[in-house]
Amino acid sequence: MIPIGLARFLKRKYFQYEVAFALNMLTTTEKMIVNFIFISITVLVLISIYVYFPEHLRQLAAKAAYYWYG
């Protein structure tokens, strides 16, 4: 069970999300499509960060060490 305070907070944040992106003017199906696209893009970005960012940091560290130590 979600505490009442947390439920209110999440409901308010979802309402702010709907108002900020004008989703409150869309039908339920259109909202689902927009939310699906938004969630899909977010998941793809997070997966790419998880997969590629550590290697990028290793490359940056190697370049920094190269320039630091000559």
Secondary structure, 3 states (H helix, E strand, C coil): CCCHHHHHHHHHHHHHHHHHCCHHHCCHHHHHHHHHHHHHHHHHHHHHHHHHHHHHHHHHHHHHHHHHHC
